[in-house]
């Protein structure tokens, strides 16, 4: 279920919790509602119950933490990007959850 809140001239939208996979997936794929090309920021949080890490980066993001930004359980990252196709997520296994919000 998505939740949208209007804040001044911006809109804050949250998406259902997603699962990172061993294959890089774009934010567009994870939110499953279509590409957002009018982002101001993408906020990604690794779920507090994750046993391992998730990696955030471009399409080449790695699962061995050698390329991208590593988020441990509970860590959050805010990216000032304009398109959900520009950010990819990957994890060393398929049990790592993440929360995504987008400000447009």
Beta strands, then each sheet from edge to edge (+ up, - down):
strand 1: 3-7
strand 2: 10-14
strand 3: 18-19
strand 4: 25-26
strand 5: 41-46
strand 6: 54-57
strand 7: 69-71
strand 8: 76-79
strand 9: 88-91
strand 10: 97-103
sheet 1: 1+ 2- 10+ 3-
sheet 2: 1+ 2- 10+ 5- 8+
sheet 3: 4+ 9- 6+ 7-
end
